[in-house]
């Protein structure tokens, strides 16, 4: 542990505007925690107030947010606002951040099988929806934070251009007070798993967040990163906050007020609900960002080179041979006999690329694409082909698929519908940690989950078989977490075409 803390301090010392260290370990704040469980915590930087979400029984009421009084912990008295989570049945509310005049919060509702996220602002009892152009969240949860100066909102949500499930997005306030569209913070932060509960320090560069996509002590761990430029897509390598905070449970919602000796967060370790509020003593030196909106060199991003052409070239994943293909965008189709397509603007939309006899692929028209040629490799579904489903993911230690995994399985269903003679063998694999018998059982359970989903989409059960191999067929070393995660996979083999 000592070496990890030293490494953290060495990393932070490279940035004069961000230094932090912890003393001892986190302790539960009994006066703020209840058996109903707390999560999505934010702190009011203007007064001794805190807001968080609690599990609420029953149906949503008109009293969406309620003042739950002053709670005293030793010499600290907190004014508390509580937001309800209706146990995933009807939706949830979660605070985003305070201004001197009110509070921003998220709302997710569930209607006709679809989740819908929104952002609201409440001031003196008046509620209004925040207009964020093209805003869309498809996940059952939505969390976020507001910078102290009110210029930036960072949201965790699942939109059309996520790298996996919930990603982190930046929403900037314009000089006229309106909000720009949400932009993904990029692959340096976001993984194929979940990134949630962001907290932006007063320097507007130092970002804390929780993720289950980078290994660590347990389920969700808290991490720390520093923005490197004004693009909001270039970040230092995220650093785990270490075992003083992170446990084998789930840690989220790290937050503090500049100048305070205590930081607060939420942990599910030994919790009666889905989280208790913890605090940990720390010392930080994070300078406030003194730039202002009127300074375009700081706040205005360089405009995209709209005249530059981006080319997509579809090739065979093994041979590199160019494939005749089609590009499907919304309801429109483009045919590329030579396997190439020209894109004149990055809209953040998803497009599907497909070629006869190959598993289709969905890509996002965003800043990951470079000016010039971009290769899109498709895998053949000829007999004997083995294809790993990289984005079919499960909650750790369970056979429960993470929301969003269905996207790739829908492509498997599509290729089976297009090629009605294909039969596949699903293969489930784990790493070699833990009980080998349990690993085989887990891999078999995951294969069963995938098989049931494919069959539920109308594919004949006679065309889909499956087997769990546990950790017996690794494709990478099991020595480190980075390589072990490659062994935790679901793949399919084409056994008849």
Buried (B, 14 or more C-beta within 10 A) or exposed (E): EEEBBEEBEEBBEEBEBBBBBBEEEBEBBEBBBBEBBBBBBBBBBEEEBBBBBBBBEEEBEEEBBEEBEEBEBEEBEBBBBBBBBBEEEBBBBBBBBBBEEBBBBBBBBBEEEEBBBBBBBBEEEEEEEBEBEEBEBBBBBBBBBBBBBBBBBBBBBBBBBBBBBBBBBBBBBEEEEEBBEBBBBBBBBBBBBBBBBBBBBBBBBBBBBBBBBBEBBBBBBBBBBBBBEBBBBEBBEBBBBBBBBBBEBBBBBBBBBBEBEBBBBBBBBEBEBBBBBBBBBBEBEBBEBEBEBEEEEEBEEEEEEEEEEBBBBBBBBEEEEBBEBBBBBEEEEEEBEEBBBEBEEBBBBBBBBBBEBBBBBBBBBBBBBEEEEBEBBBBBBEEEBEBBBEBBBBBEEEBEBBBBBBBBBBBBBBBBEBBEEBBBBBBBBBBEEEEEEEBBBBBBBBBBBBBEBBBEBEBEEEBBBBEBBBBEEBEBEBEEEEBBBBBBBBBBBBBEB
